[in-house]
Amino acid sequence: MILSKINYYLFLFLPIFLIIGPFLSDLSIILIDLIFLYYIFKNKNYKILNNFYFKFLFIFWLYISFRSLFSEDISFSLKSSLSYIRFPLFIFAIYFFLKKNNEFIHLFYKVLFITYLILCFDAIYQYLFGSNILGFDIQNRDKINGLFDDEGVLGSYLIRLLPLLISLFFFKYNAKSNQLLFFFIIGLTSFVVFISGSRSSFILLILFIFFLFLLIKEIRKQLVIFTILSFLSLFLFIEFSPKLKATFYATFINPINTILNTKEIPYGTEDQINNLNLKKDIKEIILDKNKDFVFFTSIYDSHYRTAFKIFESNKFFGIGNKMYRKMCGKPEYYINKFSCTTHPHNFYIQLLAETGLIGFMFILVIFFHMVFILTKEIYARNVKKTYNYSNQSIFIILSIFLNLWPIMPSGNIFNNWLSILIYLPIGFYFYFENYKKINE
């Protein structure tokens, strides 16, 4: 009984722990897993782990752990890969404890929703007044971090948990009869993701709204009107607000010019770059227009090209978990002074470099499986007028799809904080898919 209460509180406050920092959130995952395993072994209830999904992730864990044994720094690499098992276990721990207490899901929705509100309004306050409610100042004039202080992850937190929040909303409410709340959540998140200055998060947000339109036909007309009015309002505000205009150009115009290879400077005009508080050597890389093609920005381009060189040296097995940071400075892989960083800033490129084609195939299979499910569901809902999945389940699938979207910069796929955001919604999926059976 005491263990159950501890577990529920750890789980309940996880959205808050993710804001406070990686230590508490990761400690919570470990404790939740340990309590889960205690119940599994105590009751000899191994059936919950006897399924294809856990076995698939378990094989991936075995592979990366085995690969670490042959890396150049075994202890460093093995520490990351061995501990990764906590995330597949976390999925089924969520499912297990939600089954034990069906009402808990409603309480989790309230905590997540309130956390969302506080985070969003605090970010808006910081955007308007230069510091947030805790006194954290804006670190970069084009970025808003809010309660995350100097960590630029506000947009990532909001967009990666938005499908889960909407999924819980559909579980609790009917979107058609609660349109005001639904559009309030979408509108508030969209604005805060925009002012956060996170390009990747805004791309994911646009994808999310696009799939909303395709999947939720009950409010499709309202969504179209809402989207048009939102964009018109945003562009109107941009015209009269120099601050919003600067955010708009930093988030949209300059990255698009870079991707299209128009030889425009990735982060703005040359005068704008020189006015930024950047080190001289970073300015030189940014202002370099001599490359034939640049992936997103010159700095990301350096990461990707270095990672691809590493991949070419060991195509099947890679160099081992977290070994990019150890190998990027070697002469055979070195591109320029920005070759080295903690990770290559793209899930797929990172897996190619660190786990080779074998590890890469795991994420590729998952991503295309999500593409297949979403495509099939869109066809079913719009052509056949049937539903293969409930709204709450399909938005968890959409969450996986967005988290694994390949064509943009991303974080470290083995990062503790980011992995929690990726794996957290998946446990709810198994609960939703078995909801009727659980109630019976």
LUMROVO-471697 format. One record per residue (C-alpha): residue number from 1; residue in three letters; y negated, z, x negated. Coordinates in nm, 4 decimals. Each point is the difference from the previous one (the first is absolute). Layout:
NUM,ala,Y,Z,X
...
//
This chain:
1,met,0.0000,0.0000,0.0000
2,ile,-0.2414,0.0932,-0.2791
3,leu,0.0904,-0.3139,-0.1948
4,ser,-0.0626,-0.2133,0.3084
5,lys,-0.3463,0.1520,0.0462
6,ile,-0.0862,-0.0515,-0.3671
7,asn,0.1170,-0.3598,0.0249
8,tyr,-0.2033,-0.0723,0.3133
9,tyr,-0.3172,0.1410,-0.1501
10,leu,0.0502,-0.2006,-0.3189
11,phe,0.0545,-0.3115,0.2074
12,leu,-0.2854,0.0776,0.2398
13,phe,-0.2603,0.0441,-0.2750
14,leu,0.1162,-0.2939,-0.2096
15,pro,-0.2936,-0.2247,0.1083
16,ile,-0.2355,0.2745,-0.1232
17,phe,0.1929,0.0584,-0.3237
18,leu,-0.0304,-0.3726,-0.0756
19,ile,-0.3780,0.0419,0.0028
20,ile,-0.0037,0.3182,-0.2081
21,gly,0.1979,-0.1646,-0.2788
22,pro,0.3386,-0.1247,-0.1173
23,phe,0.1367,0.3404,-0.1075
24,leu,0.0229,0.1652,0.3436
25,ser,0.1196,-0.3153,0.1741
26,asp,0.2727,-0.0643,-0.2575
27,leu,0.1051,0.3666,0.0010
28,ser,0.0294,-0.0228,0.3797
29,ile,0.2295,-0.3022,-0.0268
30,ile,0.2257,0.1791,-0.2470
31,leu,0.0225,0.3124,0.2185
32,ile,0.0591,-0.2026,0.3177
33,asp,0.2821,-0.1872,-0.1763
34,leu,0.1580,0.3203,-0.1287
35,ile,-0.0077,0.1612,0.3449
36,phe,0.1448,-0.3197,0.1464
37,leu,0.2841,-0.0037,-0.2539
38,tyr,0.0672,0.3680,0.0690
39,tyr,0.0566,-0.0756,0.3688
40,ile,0.2052,-0.3088,-0.0814
41,phe,0.2401,0.1871,-0.2278
42,lys,0.0047,0.3143,0.2132
43,asn,0.0994,-0.1888,0.3148
44,lys,0.1933,-0.2722,-0.1868
45,asn,-0.2061,-0.2549,0.1919
46,tyr,0.0218,-0.2874,-0.2480
47,lys,-0.0028,-0.2630,0.2734
48,ile,-0.3803,-0.0180,0.0009
49,leu,0.0103,-0.1462,-0.3534
50,asn,0.2940,-0.2282,0.0716
51,asn,-0.2000,-0.3102,0.0940
52,phe,-0.0970,-0.3310,-0.1540
53,tyr,-0.3657,0.0899,-0.0606
54,phe,0.0674,0.3129,-0.2024
55,lys,0.2751,-0.1743,-0.1953
56,phe,-0.2349,-0.2893,-0.0812
57,leu,-0.2697,0.2342,-0.1340
58,phe,0.2628,0.2133,-0.1734
59,ile,0.1272,-0.3051,-0.1904
60,phe,-0.3594,-0.0822,-0.0998
61,trp,-0.0392,0.3573,-0.1293
62,leu,0.3255,-0.0230,-0.1955
63,tyr,-0.1119,-0.3285,-0.1524
64,ile,-0.3439,0.1181,-0.1193
65,ser,0.1524,0.3237,-0.1323
66,phe,0.2696,-0.1873,-0.1899
67,arg,-0.2596,-0.2449,-0.1365
68,ser,-0.2106,0.2912,-0.1312
69,leu,0.2928,0.1062,-0.2194
70,phe,-0.0539,-0.3160,-0.2057
71,ser,-0.3796,0.0090,-0.0204
72,glu,-0.1901,0.0653,-0.3231
73,asp,-0.1133,0.3428,0.1231
74,ile,0.2978,0.1294,0.1974
75,ser,-0.1337,0.3437,0.0990
76,phe,-0.3371,-0.1381,0.1116
77,ser,0.1538,-0.2767,0.2101
78,leu,0.2916,0.2046,0.1328
79,lys,-0.2321,0.2740,0.1258
80,ser,-0.1591,-0.2519,0.2373
81,ser,0.3158,-0.1782,0.1127
82,leu,0.2270,0.3025,0.0515
83,ser,-0.2540,0.1813,0.2160
84,tyr,-0.0508,-0.3088,0.2185
85,ile,0.2990,0.1002,0.2162
86,arg,-0.2290,0.2459,0.1803
87,phe,-0.1643,-0.2842,0.1940
88,pro,0.3143,-0.1514,0.1604
89,leu,0.1057,0.3566,0.0849
90,phe,-0.3443,0.0644,0.1477
91,ile,0.0484,-0.2796,0.2556
92,phe,0.3099,0.1597,0.1454
93,ala,-0.1382,0.3514,-0.0309
94,ile,-0.2808,-0.1056,0.2378
95,tyr,0.2512,-0.1512,0.2412
96,phe,0.2249,0.3076,-0.0193
97,phe,-0.2733,0.2537,0.0719
98,leu,-0.1642,-0.2084,0.2739
99,lys,0.3391,-0.0113,0.1725
100,lys,0.0194,0.3790,-0.0152
101,asn,-0.3419,0.0403,0.1637
102,asn,-0.1095,-0.2892,0.2209
103,glu,-0.3333,0.1601,0.0852
104,phe,-0.1072,0.0256,-0.3620
105,ile,-0.0950,-0.3670,-0.0105
106,his,-0.2870,0.0621,0.2441
107,leu,-0.1382,0.2755,-0.2215
108,phe,0.0240,-0.2241,-0.3059
109,tyr,-0.1958,-0.2689,0.1853
110,lys,-0.2807,0.2497,0.0718
111,val,-0.0177,0.1123,-0.3629
112,leu,-0.0022,-0.3582,-0.1271
113,phe,-0.2638,-0.1033,0.2544
114,ile,-0.2299,0.2959,-0.0787
115,thr,0.0455,-0.0566,-0.3746
116,tyr,-0.0931,-0.3638,0.0550
117,leu,-0.3151,0.0962,0.1899
118,ile,-0.1157,0.2494,-0.2628
119,leu,0.0683,-0.2446,-0.2829
120,cys,-0.1824,-0.2864,0.1723
121,phe,-0.3094,0.1940,0.1094
122,asp,-0.0249,0.1661,-0.3404
123,ala,0.0070,-0.3446,-0.1657
124,ile,-0.2734,-0.1271,0.2324
125,tyr,-0.2082,0.3110,-0.0801
126,gln,0.0436,-0.0654,-0.3728
127,tyr,-0.0939,-0.3656,0.0489
128,leu,-0.3222,0.0948,0.1792
129,phe,-0.1110,0.2983,-0.2083
130,gly,0.1573,-0.0531,-0.3431
131,ser,0.2294,0.3040,0.0061
132,asn,0.2654,0.1234,0.2401
133,ile,0.0446,0.3337,0.1794
134,leu,0.1516,0.1567,-0.3140
135,gly,-0.2816,-0.1263,-0.2206
136,phe,0.2005,-0.2792,-0.1660
137,asp,-0.2450,-0.2670,-0.1139
138,ile,0.0615,-0.3752,0.0165
139,gln,0.1582,-0.0959,-0.3331
140,asn,-0.0652,-0.3732,0.0323
141,arg,-0.2704,-0.1473,0.2210
142,asp,0.2454,-0.2585,0.1384
143,lys,0.2768,0.2542,0.0676
144,ile,0.0319,0.2906,0.2449
145,asn,0.2682,0.2558,-0.0785
146,gly,-0.0939,0.2813,0.2410
147,leu,0.2326,0.3001,-0.0242
148,phe,0.1960,-0.1697,-0.2788
149,asp,-0.2906,0.0706,-0.2391
150,asp,0.0458,-0.2250,-0.3061
151,glu,0.3244,-0.1623,0.1198
152,gly,-0.0656,-0.3426,0.1515
153,val,0.2817,0.0165,0.2554
154,leu,-0.1841,0.0563,0.3295
155,gly,0.0626,-0.3529,0.1273
156,ser,0.3637,0.0076,-0.1105
157,tyr,0.0653,0.3305,0.1789
158,leu,-0.1563,-0.1220,0.3250
159,ile,0.1618,-0.3426,0.0195
160,arg,0.3454,0.1118,-0.1144
161,leu,0.0129,0.2751,0.2626
162,leu,-0.1716,-0.2008,0.2766
163,pro,0.3242,-0.1689,0.1224
164,leu,0.1653,0.3439,0.0208
165,leu,-0.2962,0.1410,0.1933
166,ile,0.0069,-0.2952,0.2413
167,ser,0.3782,0.0298,0.0273
168,leu,-0.0327,0.3676,0.0994
169,phe,-0.2802,-0.0980,0.2381
170,phe,0.2333,-0.2429,0.1783
171,phe,0.2703,0.2663,0.0065
172,lys,-0.2378,0.2455,0.1645
173,tyr,-0.2213,-0.2260,0.2127
174,asn,-0.0153,-0.3319,0.1781
175,ala,-0.2464,-0.2233,-0.1862
176,lys,-0.1144,-0.1767,0.3147
177,ser,-0.0936,0.3232,0.1756
178,asn,-0.1453,0.1586,-0.3159
179,gln,-0.1950,-0.2949,-0.1361
180,leu,-0.3086,0.2007,-0.0911
181,leu,0.1917,0.2272,-0.2372
182,phe,0.1999,-0.2918,-0.1389
183,phe,-0.3060,-0.2076,-0.0870
184,phe,-0.1824,0.3072,-0.1287
185,ile,0.2781,0.0525,-0.2579
186,ile,-0.0001,-0.3680,-0.1021
187,gly,-0.3795,-0.0263,-0.0120
188,leu,-0.0565,0.3216,-0.1960
189,thr,0.2710,-0.0859,-0.2528
190,ser,-0.1332,-0.3538,-0.0429
191,phe,-0.3520,0.1184,-0.0739
192,val,0.1058,0.2681,-0.2486
193,val,0.2419,-0.2340,-0.1802
194,phe,-0.2868,-0.2493,-0.0263
195,ile,-0.2504,0.2475,-0.1475
196,ser,0.2684,0.1405,-0.2326
197,gly,-0.0363,-0.3239,-0.1972
198,ser,0.3762,-0.0470,-0.0367
199,arg,0.0691,-0.3740,0.0140
200,ser,0.3760,0.0408,0.0160
201,ser,-0.0238,0.2473,0.2879
202,phe,-0.2285,-0.2299,0.1950
203,ile,0.2393,-0.2929,-0.0431
204,leu,0.2789,0.2200,0.1367
205,leu,-0.2267,0.1048,0.2880
206,ile,-0.0642,-0.3635,0.0944
207,leu,0.3760,-0.0643,-0.0100
208,phe,0.0590,0.3051,0.2172
209,ile,-0.2494,-0.1131,0.2665
210,phe,0.1498,-0.3496,-0.0089
211,phe,0.3468,0.1423,0.0757
212,leu,-0.1485,0.2241,0.2691
213,phe,-0.1180,-0.3168,0.1722
214,leu,0.3427,-0.1632,-0.0283
215,leu,0.2075,0.3025,0.1016
216,ile,-0.1951,0.1902,0.2680
217,lys,-0.0623,-0.2553,0.2707
218,glu,-0.0955,0.2688,0.2584
219,ile,-0.3387,0.0491,-0.1674
220,arg,-0.0363,-0.3391,-0.1694
221,lys,-0.3134,-0.1052,0.1899
222,gln,-0.1668,0.3348,-0.0622
223,leu,0.0949,-0.0192,-0.3680
224,val,-0.1583,-0.3458,-0.0350
225,ile,-0.3219,0.1213,0.1656
226,phe,0.0013,0.3170,-0.2109
227,thr,0.0539,-0.1973,-0.3243
228,ile,-0.2761,-0.2514,0.0780
229,leu,-0.2466,0.2741,0.0945
230,ser,0.0947,0.2005,-0.3104
231,phe,-0.0606,-0.2934,-0.2344
232,leu,-0.3273,-0.0908,0.1702
233,ser,-0.1179,0.3602,-0.0247
234,leu,0.1082,0.0228,-0.3625
235,phe,-0.1819,-0.3186,-0.1021
236,leu,-0.3078,0.1155,0.1902
237,phe,0.0016,0.3308,-0.1872
238,ile,0.0589,-0.1837,-0.3279
239,glu,-0.3147,-0.2053,0.0583
240,phe,-0.2157,0.3111,0.0362
241,ser,0.1759,0.2342,-0.2432
242,pro,-0.0169,-0.0746,-0.3748
243,lys,0.2751,0.2576,-0.0593
244,leu,0.2408,-0.1679,0.2447
245,lys,-0.0919,-0.3411,-0.1412
246,ala,0.0899,0.1161,-0.3520
247,thr,0.3313,0.1359,0.1289
248,phe,0.0701,-0.3278,0.1830
249,tyr,-0.0580,-0.2127,-0.3098
250,ala,0.2037,0.2321,-0.2219
251,thr,0.2898,0.0084,0.2472
252,phe,0.0129,-0.3612,0.1184
253,ile,-0.2180,-0.2696,-0.1541
254,asn,0.0550,0.0619,-0.3705
255,pro,0.3802,0.0465,0.0171
256,ile,0.0346,-0.3153,0.2114
257,asn,-0.2008,-0.1976,-0.2549
258,thr,0.2256,0.1305,-0.2735
259,ile,0.3243,-0.0838,0.1819
260,leu,-0.1236,-0.3516,0.0761
261,asn,-0.0845,-0.0386,-0.3698
262,thr,-0.3569,-0.1118,0.0585
263,lys,-0.0983,0.1382,-0.3384
264,glu,-0.2128,0.2640,0.1707
265,ile,-0.0122,0.3407,-0.1665
266,pro,0.2631,0.2280,0.1633
267,tyr,-0.2247,0.2972,0.0733
268,gly,-0.3357,-0.1593,0.0845
269,thr,-0.2817,-0.1830,-0.1730
270,glu,-0.0574,0.0514,-0.3688
271,asp,-0.3065,0.2129,0.0728
272,gln,0.2041,0.2175,0.2373
273,ile,0.2695,0.0466,-0.2656
274,asn,-0.2539,0.0961,-0.2651
275,asn,-0.1527,0.2556,0.2361
276,leu,0.3347,0.1709,0.0595
277,asn,0.0864,0.3059,-0.2051
278,leu,0.2814,-0.1661,-0.1932
279,lys,0.1025,0.0147,-0.3624
280,lys,-0.1072,-0.2989,-0.2067
281,asp,0.3535,-0.1229,-0.0707
282,ile,0.0887,0.0071,0.3736
283,lys,-0.3101,-0.2095,0.0769
284,glu,0.1083,-0.2548,-0.2582
285,ile,0.3425,-0.0402,0.1660
286,ile,-0.1523,-0.0239,0.3499
287,leu,-0.2581,-0.2577,-0.1064
288,asp,0.2576,-0.2156,-0.1790
289,lys,0.0121,-0.3356,0.1842
290,asn,0.2119,-0.1905,-0.2489
291,lys,0.3417,0.0534,0.1589
292,asp,0.1449,-0.2862,0.2019
293,phe,0.1292,0.2329,0.2708
294,val,-0.0564,0.3691,0.0667
295,phe,0.2257,0.2169,0.2178
296,phe,-0.2431,0.1987,0.2184
297,thr,-0.2118,0.1294,-0.2927
298,ser,0.0072,-0.0430,-0.3753
299,ile,0.1263,0.3558,-0.0519
300,tyr,0.2839,-0.0346,0.2526
301,asp,0.0730,-0.3382,-0.1542
302,ser,0.0562,0.1705,-0.3354
303,his,0.2440,0.2483,0.1579
304,tyr,0.1992,-0.2703,0.1798
305,arg,0.0297,-0.2312,-0.2996
306,thr,0.1108,0.2883,-0.2215
307,ala,0.2603,0.1111,0.2568
308,phe,0.1320,-0.3541,0.0322
309,lys,0.0419,-0.0227,-0.3771
310,ile,0.2013,0.3229,0.0133
311,phe,0.2113,-0.1418,0.2831
312,glu,0.0741,-0.3167,-0.1997
313,ser,0.1392,0.2146,-0.2827
314,asn,0.2604,0.1631,0.2301
315,lys,0.0253,-0.1983,0.3208
316,phe,0.3056,0.1616,0.1560
317,phe,-0.0448,0.3711,-0.0715
318,gly,-0.3625,0.0567,-0.0989
319,ile,-0.1157,0.2751,-0.2376
320,gly,0.0571,0.3094,0.2166
321,asn,-0.2030,0.2146,0.2393
322,lys,-0.3568,0.0845,-0.1085
323,met,0.0491,-0.1832,-0.3289
324,tyr,-0.2787,-0.2536,0.0566
325,arg,-0.2539,0.2486,-0.1374
326,lys,0.2153,0.0477,-0.3104
327,met,0.0663,-0.3694,-0.0689
328,cys,-0.3257,-0.1746,0.0963
329,gly,-0.1614,0.0620,-0.3402
330,lys,0.2754,-0.1698,-0.1993
331,pro,-0.1189,-0.3173,-0.1782
332,glu,0.2522,-0.2242,0.1774
333,tyr,-0.1357,0.1011,0.3428
334,tyr,-0.3657,0.0671,-0.0773
335,ile,-0.2603,-0.2240,0.1719
336,asn,-0.3277,0.1855,-0.0601
337,lys,-0.1424,0.3515,-0.0037
338,phe,0.0681,0.0269,0.3752
339,ser,0.3694,-0.0762,-0.0272
340,cys,0.0847,0.3687,-0.0030
341,thr,-0.0182,0.2252,0.3021
342,thr,0.2429,0.2340,0.1765
343,his,0.1459,-0.2807,0.2136
344,pro,-0.0708,-0.3720,0.0675
345,his,-0.1636,0.0634,0.3420
346,asn,0.2417,-0.2055,0.2060
347,phe,0.3335,0.1242,0.1384
348,tyr,0.1877,-0.3243,-0.0525
349,ile,-0.1297,-0.0717,-0.3495
350,gln,0.0676,0.3621,-0.0970
351,leu,0.3609,-0.0209,0.1178
352,leu,0.0514,-0.3291,-0.1829
353,ala,-0.1246,0.1565,-0.3244
354,glu,0.1671,0.3417,0.0337
355,thr,0.3188,-0.0705,0.1968
356,gly,0.0483,-0.3763,-0.0494
357,leu,0.1272,-0.2460,0.2580
358,ile,0.2668,0.2442,0.1195
359,gly,-0.2497,0.2719,0.0944
360,phe,-0.2431,-0.2620,0.1311
361,met,0.2608,-0.1288,0.2460
362,phe,0.0111,0.3363,0.1795
363,ile,-0.3679,-0.0104,0.1013
364,leu,0.0220,-0.3733,0.0750
365,val,0.2938,0.0513,0.2378
366,ile,-0.1822,0.2821,0.1831
367,phe,-0.3225,-0.1988,0.0317
368,phe,0.1639,-0.3150,0.1358
369,his,0.2121,0.2077,0.2351
370,met,-0.3252,0.1425,0.1434
371,val,-0.1431,-0.3532,0.0238
372,phe,0.3115,-0.1116,0.1900
373,ile,-0.0158,0.2937,0.2448
374,leu,-0.3736,-0.0448,0.0665
375,thr,0.0352,-0.3770,0.0467
376,lys,0.2923,0.0468,0.2371
377,glu,-0.1856,0.2679,0.1978
378,ile,-0.3186,-0.2083,0.0280
379,tyr,0.2084,-0.2907,0.1327
380,ala,0.1864,0.2261,0.2431
381,arg,-0.3143,0.1618,0.1383
382,asn,-0.2082,-0.3146,0.0313
383,val,0.2596,-0.2639,0.0921
384,lys,0.3002,0.1777,0.1507
385,lys,-0.2119,0.2839,0.1497
386,thr,0.2497,0.2567,-0.1242
387,tyr,-0.0100,0.2955,-0.2384
388,asn,0.2569,0.0552,-0.2764
389,tyr,-0.1858,0.3047,-0.1304
390,ser,-0.2257,0.2606,0.1568
391,asn,-0.3686,-0.0068,-0.0938
392,gln,0.0378,0.3140,-0.2082
393,ser,0.2951,-0.1441,-0.1953
394,ile,-0.1575,-0.3375,-0.0668
395,phe,-0.3103,0.1622,-0.1460
396,ile,0.2108,0.1905,-0.2496
397,ile,0.1543,-0.3341,-0.1003
398,leu,-0.3533,-0.1373,-0.0287
399,ser,-0.0847,0.2995,-0.2200
400,ile,0.2789,-0.0952,-0.2435
401,phe,-0.1148,-0.3624,0.0057
402,leu,-0.3613,0.0951,-0.0802
403,asn,0.0999,0.2464,-0.2701
404,leu,0.2054,-0.2705,-0.1722
405,trp,-0.2485,-0.2855,0.0491
406,pro,0.0260,-0.1844,-0.3343
407,ile,-0.3174,-0.2097,-0.0366
408,met,-0.2528,0.2578,-0.1178
409,pro,-0.0495,0.2803,-0.2518
410,ser,0.1834,0.3226,0.0794
411,gly,0.0805,0.3371,-0.1537
412,asn,0.3000,0.1195,-0.1951
413,ile,0.3095,-0.0446,0.2173
414,phe,0.1571,0.3094,-0.1603
415,asn,-0.3120,0.2137,0.0453
416,asn,0.0796,0.3236,0.1875
417,trp,-0.3039,-0.0041,0.2293
418,leu,0.0308,-0.3681,0.0892
419,ser,0.3765,0.0253,0.0541
420,ile,-0.0521,0.2767,0.2564
421,leu,-0.2381,-0.2247,0.1961
422,ile,0.2572,-0.2804,-0.0093
423,tyr,0.3074,0.2057,0.0911
424,leu,-0.1550,0.2435,0.2514
425,pro,-0.0120,-0.2429,0.2969
426,ile,0.3579,-0.1214,-0.0506
427,gly,0.1554,0.3315,0.1087
428,phe,-0.1800,-0.0356,0.3329
429,tyr,0.1544,-0.3431,0.0439
430,phe,0.3533,0.1431,0.0098
431,tyr,-0.1141,0.2656,0.2452
432,phe,-0.1625,-0.2575,0.2314
433,glu,0.3006,-0.2305,-0.0144
434,asn,0.2293,0.2868,0.0992
435,tyr,-0.2429,0.1699,0.2400
436,lys,0.1963,-0.0641,0.3220
437,lys,0.3289,0.0979,-0.1620
438,ile,-0.1564,0.3213,-0.1379
439,asn,-0.1344,0.1002,0.3430
440,glu,0.3353,-0.0690,0.1626
//
